[in-house]
Amino acid sequence: MLEVYTKTELEDYTRYLFTNKKAMLIYTIYIIIISYVLFLFVTHVINNPFIIYATYGICALATIIMYRELKAVHATEKEYKSVIKYLLDEKCLIIEVGDFDRNKYEYTDIYDIEETRNYYAIYVSIRHFYLIHKKQLNNEEHMYFKSLIQANVPKSKYKLKKI
């Protein structure tokens, strides 16, 4: 059984999100759509003096949507202010946040696992994930973690670098 304790800060989630191509694609699509709506609005209502305020409103709306999406994608506030305990064995993954929140995930229920240069991101749903710092694992733990994932998680659900 592998037991990992981690205290992940909000900056870690933000750093991961902005190096995550999938998340950045979603945000880019939002910006393109909102910019196109702004363009259509400006070209059809150009003679309206209200145009400046509408432009500010649409930009504010884009900012609010991006902020809400960022908050929805990464962990809740209690998760980036608590110590998270990960227990991995051959049967399941158990994640304990603080003293009271304990979630058990079968490996087949995990949505996705990604490895970056600094983190392992364990997605438990399309919009919710947990981060494990690589620096908190020694070489044996890295090998054990990867072997557990490769043995128990369907291959289509993980993207790990070669051992």
PyRosetta script that sets phi, psi and omega in degrees:
from pyrosetta import init, pose_from_sequence

init()
pose = pose_from_sequence("MLEVYTKTELEDYTRYLFTNKKAMLIYTIYIIIISYVLFLFVTHVINNPFIIYATYGICALATIIMYRELKAVHATEKEYKSVIKYLLDEKCLIIEVGDFDRNKYEYTDIYDIEETRNYYAIYVSIRHFYLIHKKQLNNEEHMYFKSLIQANVPKSKYKLKKI")
pose.set_psi(1, 135.5)
pose.set_omega(1, 177.7)
pose.set_phi(2, -102.6)
pose.set_psi(2, 129.8)
pose.set_omega(2, 179.7)
pose.set_phi(3, -122.9)
pose.set_psi(3, 121.7)
pose.set_omega(3, -177.3)
pose.set_phi(4, -128.5)
pose.set_psi(4, 130.7)
pose.set_omega(4, 173.6)
pose.set_phi(5, -107.9)
pose.set_psi(5, 135.5)
pose.set_omega(5, 179.8)
pose.set_phi(6, -144.3)
pose.set_psi(6, 142.4)
pose.set_omega(6, 171.8)
pose.set_phi(7, -116.9)
pose.set_psi(7, 103.8)
pose.set_omega(7, -176.4)
pose.set_phi(8, -100.4)
pose.set_psi(8, 130.5)
pose.set_omega(8, 179.6)
pose.set_phi(9, -90.6)
pose.set_psi(9, 162.9)
pose.set_omega(9, 177.7)
pose.set_phi(10, -57.2)
pose.set_psi(10, -35.6)
pose.set_omega(10, -179.8)
pose.set_phi(11, -62.6)
pose.set_psi(11, -32.6)
pose.set_omega(11, 178.0)
pose.set_phi(12, -65.1)
pose.set_psi(12, -43.7)
pose.set_omega(12, 178.7)
pose.set_phi(13, -64.4)
pose.set_psi(13, -43.5)
pose.set_omega(13, -179.9)
pose.set_phi(14, -64.1)
pose.set_psi(14, -43.9)
pose.set_omega(14, 179.1)
pose.set_phi(15, -61.0)
pose.set_psi(15, -42.7)
pose.set_omega(15, 178.5)
pose.set_phi(16, -63.7)
pose.set_psi(16, -45.1)
pose.set_omega(16, -177.7)
pose.set_phi(17, -60.9)
pose.set_psi(17, -39.5)
pose.set_omega(17, -176.7)
pose.set_phi(18, -82.0)
pose.set_psi(18, -3.8)
pose.set_omega(18, 170.1)
pose.set_phi(19, -106.4)
pose.set_psi(19, -0.9)
pose.set_omega(19, -178.7)
pose.set_phi(20, -92.0)
pose.set_psi(20, 114.3)
pose.set_omega(20, -176.2)
pose.set_phi(21, -63.5)
pose.set_psi(21, -35.5)
pose.set_omega(21, -179.5)
pose.set_phi(22, -64.4)
pose.set_psi(22, -45.9)
pose.set_omega(22, 179.6)
pose.set_phi(23, -65.9)
pose.set_psi(23, -41.6)
pose.set_omega(23, -179.6)
pose.set_phi(24, -65.6)
pose.set_psi(24, -33.2)
pose.set_omega(24, 176.7)
pose.set_phi(25, -63.1)
pose.set_psi(25, -43.3)
pose.set_omega(25, 178.1)
pose.set_phi(26, -60.4)
pose.set_psi(26, -46.2)
pose.set_omega(26, -178.9)
pose.set_phi(27, -66.5)
pose.set_psi(27, -36.8)
pose.set_omega(27, 178.2)
pose.set_phi(28, -64.3)
pose.set_psi(28, -41.3)
pose.set_omega(28, 177.9)
pose.set_phi(29, -62.6)
pose.set_psi(29, -41.8)
pose.set_omega(29, 176.3)
pose.set_phi(30, -58.3)
pose.set_psi(30, -47.9)
pose.set_omega(30, -178.4)
pose.set_phi(31, -62.4)
pose.set_psi(31, -42.5)
pose.set_omega(31, 179.7)
pose.set_phi(32, -62.5)
pose.set_psi(32, -45.8)
pose.set_omega(32, -179.9)
pose.set_phi(33, -62.5)
pose.set_psi(33, -46.5)
pose.set_omega(33, -178.7)
pose.set_phi(34, -66.5)
pose.set_psi(34, -38.8)
pose.set_omega(34, 177.2)
pose.set_phi(35, -63.8)
pose.set_psi(35, -39.0)
pose.set_omega(35, 179.1)
pose.set_phi(36, -65.7)
pose.set_psi(36, -42.2)
pose.set_omega(36, 177.1)
pose.set_phi(37, -62.2)
pose.set_psi(37, -42.2)
pose.set_omega(37, 177.2)
pose.set_phi(38, -61.6)
pose.set_psi(38, -43.7)
pose.set_omega(38, 178.2)
pose.set_phi(39, -60.4)
pose.set_psi(39, -46.8)
pose.set_omega(39, 178.8)
pose.set_phi(40, -61.1)
pose.set_psi(40, -41.5)
pose.set_omega(40, -179.7)
pose.set_phi(41, -63.4)
pose.set_psi(41, -45.0)
pose.set_omega(41, -178.3)
pose.set_phi(42, -65.8)
pose.set_psi(42, -42.1)
pose.set_omega(42, -177.1)
pose.set_phi(43, -71.4)
pose.set_psi(43, -27.5)
pose.set_omega(43, -177.8)
pose.set_phi(44, -93.8)
pose.set_psi(44, -17.2)
pose.set_omega(44, -175.8)
pose.set_phi(45, -126.3)
pose.set_psi(45, 31.5)
pose.set_omega(45, -172.4)
pose.set_phi(46, -61.8)
pose.set_psi(46, -29.4)
pose.set_omega(46, -177.1)
pose.set_phi(47, -82.8)
pose.set_psi(47, -2.4)
pose.set_omega(47, -177.0)
pose.set_phi(48, -88.0)
pose.set_psi(48, 126.5)
pose.set_omega(48, 178.2)
pose.set_phi(49, -67.3)
pose.set_psi(49, -12.6)
pose.set_omega(49, 178.7)
pose.set_phi(50, -73.7)
pose.set_psi(50, -7.0)
pose.set_omega(50, -172.7)
pose.set_phi(51, -59.7)
pose.set_psi(51, -39.1)
pose.set_omega(51, -178.6)
pose.set_phi(52, -64.0)
pose.set_psi(52, -45.1)
pose.set_omega(52, -179.2)
pose.set_phi(53, -68.1)
pose.set_psi(53, -35.9)
pose.set_omega(53, 177.7)
pose.set_phi(54, -65.8)
pose.set_psi(54, -39.0)
pose.set_omega(54, 177.9)
pose.set_phi(55, -62.0)
pose.set_psi(55, -45.1)
pose.set_omega(55, 176.8)
pose.set_phi(56, -61.8)
pose.set_psi(56, -40.2)
pose.set_omega(56, 179.5)
pose.set_phi(57, -63.2)
pose.set_psi(57, -43.0)
pose.set_omega(57, 179.9)
pose.set_phi(58, -67.7)
pose.set_psi(58, -39.0)
pose.set_omega(58, 176.3)
pose.set_phi(59, -64.1)
pose.set_psi(59, -39.7)
pose.set_omega(59, 177.1)
pose.set_phi(60, -64.4)
pose.set_psi(60, -40.5)
pose.set_omega(60, 177.8)
pose.set_phi(61, -62.1)
pose.set_psi(61, -42.2)
pose.set_omega(61, 178.3)
pose.set_phi(62, -61.7)
pose.set_psi(62, -41.8)
pose.set_omega(62, 179.0)
pose.set_phi(63, -64.1)
pose.set_psi(63, -42.9)
pose.set_omega(63, 179.3)
pose.set_phi(64, -63.8)
pose.set_psi(64, -43.3)
pose.set_omega(64, 179.6)
pose.set_phi(65, -62.8)
pose.set_psi(65, -44.4)
pose.set_omega(65, 179.2)
pose.set_phi(66, -62.8)
pose.set_psi(66, -42.6)
pose.set_omega(66, -179.7)
pose.set_phi(67, -63.5)
pose.set_psi(67, -45.5)
pose.set_omega(67, 179.7)
pose.set_phi(68, -64.0)
pose.set_psi(68, -37.9)
pose.set_omega(68, 179.2)
pose.set_phi(69, -67.3)
pose.set_psi(69, -41.9)
pose.set_omega(69, 176.3)
pose.set_phi(70, -59.7)
pose.set_psi(70, -44.7)
pose.set_omega(70, 179.7)
pose.set_phi(71, -66.3)
pose.set_psi(71, -34.1)
pose.set_omega(71, -179.3)
pose.set_phi(72, -72.5)
pose.set_psi(72, -34.9)
pose.set_omega(72, -175.2)
pose.set_phi(73, -76.3)
pose.set_psi(73, -45.7)
pose.set_omega(73, -179.0)
pose.set_phi(74, -91.9)
pose.set_psi(74, 177.0)
pose.set_omega(74, -167.2)
pose.set_phi(75, -62.1)
pose.set_psi(75, 160.7)
pose.set_omega(75, 176.8)
pose.set_phi(76, -70.3)
pose.set_psi(76, 165.9)
pose.set_omega(76, -175.2)
pose.set_phi(77, -58.8)
pose.set_psi(77, -39.7)
pose.set_omega(77, -178.7)
pose.set_phi(78, -64.7)
pose.set_psi(78, -25.8)
pose.set_omega(78, -178.6)
pose.set_phi(79, -78.3)
pose.set_psi(79, -30.6)
pose.set_omega(79, 177.8)
pose.set_phi(80, -96.9)
pose.set_psi(80, 11.0)
pose.set_omega(80, 172.0)
pose.set_phi(81, -119.6)
pose.set_psi(81, 4.9)
pose.set_omega(81, -178.6)
pose.set_phi(82, -120.8)
pose.set_psi(82, 162.3)
pose.set_omega(82, 171.1)
pose.set_phi(83, -81.5)
pose.set_psi(83, 129.9)
pose.set_omega(83, -179.6)
pose.set_phi(84, -106.1)
pose.set_psi(84, 131.9)
pose.set_omega(84, 179.4)
pose.set_phi(85, -109.8)
pose.set_psi(85, 124.8)
pose.set_omega(85, 178.4)
pose.set_phi(86, -108.3)
pose.set_psi(86, 127.4)
pose.set_omega(86, 174.4)
pose.set_phi(87, -118.7)
pose.set_psi(87, 118.6)
pose.set_omega(87, -179.8)
pose.set_phi(88, -119.4)
pose.set_psi(88, 130.8)
pose.set_omega(88, 171.4)
pose.set_phi(89, -138.2)
pose.set_psi(89, -167.9)
pose.set_omega(89, -175.8)
pose.set_phi(90, -70.9)
pose.set_psi(90, -16.5)
pose.set_omega(90, -175.0)
pose.set_phi(91, -102.0)
pose.set_psi(91, -39.8)
pose.set_omega(91, -173.0)
pose.set_phi(92, -158.9)
pose.set_psi(92, 174.5)
pose.set_omega(92, 174.9)
pose.set_phi(93, -115.9)
pose.set_psi(93, 127.4)
pose.set_omega(93, 177.1)
pose.set_phi(94, -114.9)
pose.set_psi(94, 129.5)
pose.set_omega(94, 180.0)
pose.set_phi(95, -119.6)
pose.set_psi(95, 122.1)
pose.set_omega(95, 178.3)
pose.set_phi(96, -112.5)
pose.set_psi(96, 122.5)
pose.set_omega(96, 178.2)
pose.set_phi(97, -110.1)
pose.set_psi(97, 114.9)
pose.set_omega(97, -177.5)
pose.set_phi(98, 67.6)
pose.set_psi(98, -148.6)
pose.set_omega(98, -175.8)
pose.set_phi(99, -94.4)
pose.set_psi(99, -21.4)
pose.set_omega(99, -169.0)
pose.set_phi(100, -117.0)
pose.set_psi(100, -22.3)
pose.set_omega(100, -174.4)
pose.set_phi(101, -94.6)
pose.set_psi(101, 114.1)
pose.set_omega(101, -179.0)
pose.set_phi(102, -131.2)
pose.set_psi(102, 121.4)
pose.set_omega(102, -179.9)
pose.set_phi(103, -120.6)
pose.set_psi(103, 135.1)
pose.set_omega(103, 179.1)
pose.set_phi(104, -113.2)
pose.set_psi(104, 128.7)
pose.set_omega(104, -179.1)
pose.set_phi(105, -124.0)
pose.set_psi(105, 125.6)
pose.set_omega(105, 169.9)
pose.set_phi(106, -71.0)
pose.set_psi(106, 148.8)
pose.set_omega(106, -177.7)
pose.set_phi(107, -62.2)
pose.set_psi(107, -30.5)
pose.set_omega(107, 179.3)
pose.set_phi(108, -73.0)
pose.set_psi(108, -18.1)
pose.set_omega(108, 179.4)
pose.set_phi(109, -87.0)
pose.set_psi(109, -11.5)
pose.set_omega(109, 179.7)
pose.set_phi(110, -69.7)
pose.set_psi(110, 134.2)
pose.set_omega(110, -176.0)
pose.set_phi(111, -75.2)
pose.set_psi(111, -44.8)
pose.set_omega(111, -175.8)
pose.set_phi(112, -166.2)
pose.set_psi(112, 152.4)
pose.set_omega(112, 173.1)
pose.set_phi(113, -134.0)
pose.set_psi(113, 127.2)
pose.set_omega(113, 179.9)
pose.set_phi(114, -123.7)
pose.set_psi(114, 145.3)
pose.set_omega(114, 176.1)
pose.set_phi(115, -115.3)
pose.set_psi(115, 127.8)
pose.set_omega(115, 173.5)
pose.set_phi(116, -114.1)
pose.set_psi(116, -172.9)
pose.set_omega(116, -178.8)
pose.set_phi(117, -63.3)
pose.set_psi(117, -34.9)
pose.set_omega(117, -174.0)
pose.set_phi(118, -113.0)
pose.set_psi(118, -16.4)
pose.set_omega(118, -170.4)
pose.set_phi(119, -137.2)
pose.set_psi(119, 159.8)
pose.set_omega(119, 159.9)
pose.set_phi(120, -109.6)
pose.set_psi(120, 125.7)
pose.set_omega(120, 177.3)
pose.set_phi(121, -106.0)
pose.set_psi(121, 120.7)
pose.set_omega(121, 179.6)
pose.set_phi(122, -107.1)
pose.set_psi(122, 106.0)
pose.set_omega(122, 179.2)
pose.set_phi(123, -84.9)
pose.set_psi(123, 122.2)
pose.set_omega(123, 176.6)
pose.set_phi(124, -97.7)
pose.set_psi(124, -11.6)
pose.set_omega(124, 170.6)
pose.set_phi(125, -154.0)
pose.set_psi(125, 179.1)
pose.set_omega(125, -176.7)
pose.set_phi(126, -65.2)
pose.set_psi(126, -25.9)
pose.set_omega(126, -175.0)
pose.set_phi(127, -118.9)
pose.set_psi(127, 7.3)
pose.set_omega(127, -176.5)
pose.set_phi(128, -134.8)
pose.set_psi(128, 127.3)
pose.set_omega(128, -178.8)
pose.set_phi(129, -142.1)
pose.set_psi(129, 163.6)
pose.set_omega(129, 174.4)
pose.set_phi(130, -120.0)
pose.set_psi(130, 148.1)
pose.set_omega(130, 179.2)
pose.set_phi(131, -112.2)
pose.set_psi(131, 138.4)
pose.set_omega(131, 170.1)
pose.set_phi(132, -117.3)
pose.set_psi(132, 122.4)
pose.set_omega(132, 175.4)
pose.set_phi(133, -66.7)
pose.set_psi(133, 132.4)
pose.set_omega(133, 175.7)
pose.set_phi(134, -66.3)
pose.set_psi(134, -31.7)
pose.set_omega(134, -177.5)
pose.set_phi(135, -67.3)
pose.set_psi(135, -14.0)
pose.set_omega(135, 178.8)
pose.set_phi(136, -88.3)
pose.set_psi(136, -1.0)
pose.set_omega(136, 178.1)
pose.set_phi(137, -114.2)
pose.set_psi(137, 137.0)
pose.set_omega(137, 173.2)
pose.set_phi(138, -84.5)
pose.set_psi(138, 178.5)
pose.set_omega(138, -175.3)
pose.set_phi(139, -60.3)
pose.set_psi(139, -42.1)
pose.set_omega(139, 179.4)
pose.set_phi(140, -63.8)
pose.set_psi(140, -40.6)
pose.set_omega(140, 179.1)
pose.set_phi(141, -67.5)
pose.set_psi(141, -38.0)
pose.set_omega(141, 174.8)
pose.set_phi(142, -57.8)
pose.set_psi(142, -49.2)
pose.set_omega(142, -178.9)
pose.set_phi(143, -62.4)
pose.set_psi(143, -43.8)
pose.set_omega(143, -179.5)
pose.set_phi(144, -64.9)
pose.set_psi(144, -43.9)
pose.set_omega(144, 178.3)
pose.set_phi(145, -58.4)
pose.set_psi(145, -50.2)
pose.set_omega(145, -178.8)
pose.set_phi(146, -63.5)
pose.set_psi(146, -40.2)
pose.set_omega(146, -179.8)
pose.set_phi(147, -67.3)
pose.set_psi(147, -37.1)
pose.set_omega(147, 175.7)
pose.set_phi(148, -61.8)
pose.set_psi(148, -45.7)
pose.set_omega(148, -178.8)
pose.set_phi(149, -64.3)
pose.set_psi(149, -47.4)
pose.set_omega(149, -177.8)
pose.set_phi(150, -65.8)
pose.set_psi(150, -29.8)
pose.set_omega(150, -178.9)
pose.set_phi(151, -82.2)
pose.set_psi(151, -28.0)
pose.set_omega(151, -170.1)
pose.set_phi(152, -115.4)
pose.set_psi(152, -24.8)
pose.set_omega(152, -178.0)
pose.set_phi(153, -97.0)
pose.set_psi(153, 135.4)
pose.set_omega(153, 176.6)
pose.set_phi(154, -55.8)
pose.set_psi(154, 138.8)
pose.set_omega(154, -173.3)
pose.set_phi(155, -56.0)
pose.set_psi(155, -31.0)
pose.set_omega(155, -178.9)
pose.set_phi(156, -71.3)
pose.set_psi(156, -11.2)
pose.set_omega(156, -175.7)
pose.set_phi(157, -102.4)
pose.set_psi(157, 3.4)
pose.set_omega(157, 177.3)
pose.set_phi(158, -137.4)
pose.set_psi(158, 150.8)
pose.set_omega(158, 176.6)
pose.set_phi(159, -131.2)
pose.set_psi(159, 91.3)
pose.set_omega(159, -179.4)
pose.set_phi(160, -112.3)
pose.set_psi(160, 149.0)
pose.set_omega(160, 175.6)
pose.set_phi(161, -74.3)
pose.set_psi(161, 157.7)
pose.set_omega(161, -177.3)
pose.set_phi(162, -63.0)
pose.set_psi(162, 144.2)
pose.set_omega(162, -179.4)
pose.set_phi(163, -72.2)
pose.dump_pdb("model.pdb")
